[in-house]
């Protein structure tokens, strides 16, 4: 089986990059939720924007306050 690892790199509070996400579930200026392989990640803050994305990578910028994982 091929298991891809999910990578997050960040410089809080300015930006976060997510590699190998599966799907964008929700996007507002206060919250972005991404589906990962076996959980989801919620990024909360103010003035959040997706600066770029591709099939495998996304960069989110703004005033990031929290990053949390949920099963």
N, C-alpha and C positions, 0 to 999 in steps of 0.2 A: 504494500500500500504506500501511496505517496502522501505524506503529511507535510504540508507547507507551514512553516512557522510564521507567526505574525510578529512584525517588528514595529515598535513605536520609538521614535526619536523626538525629542522635544527640547524647547528652551522656553520654559514657563516664565512669564505669562504670554509670550509673543506668538509662538507657533508650535504645532505638533504635526509630524508626518506619520502616516500609517501605511505599512506595506503588507500586501497579501490580505486585504480585507475582502469580504465576499460581496457585500451589498450596502448601499446607503439606505437606511430605514427612515430617517427623519432629518430635516435640516431647517433650522430657524436661526435667527441672529443670536439666540441665547442657548441653543442646544443642538448638537449634532450627534446622531446615533448611527453606529455602523455595526453591521452583522459580521462576526468573525467566524472561524471554523466551528467552534463549539460554544461560543458565548457572544455577547455584544459589548461594545464599549460606548460609553456616554461621555461626551465632552461638553462641559457647561462653562459659560462665561458670558461676556458681553461683546457685541459687534463681531461675532464669529462669521467668517467667510471661508469658503473653499477657494483657495487661490489657484490650485490646479489639481487635476485628477487624471488617472489613466486606469486601465483595467486592473492594475495591481497596486497603485500607489495614490495617496491623497495627502495634500498639504492643507492644513487648516490654520488660519491666522486670526488674531483678535486678542482680547483680554481673557485668556483661559484661566478659569478658577479651579475647576476640578476635572479629573479624568477617573472614571470608575468602570469596573467590569461587572457584568451580571450574567449568570447562567441562564 
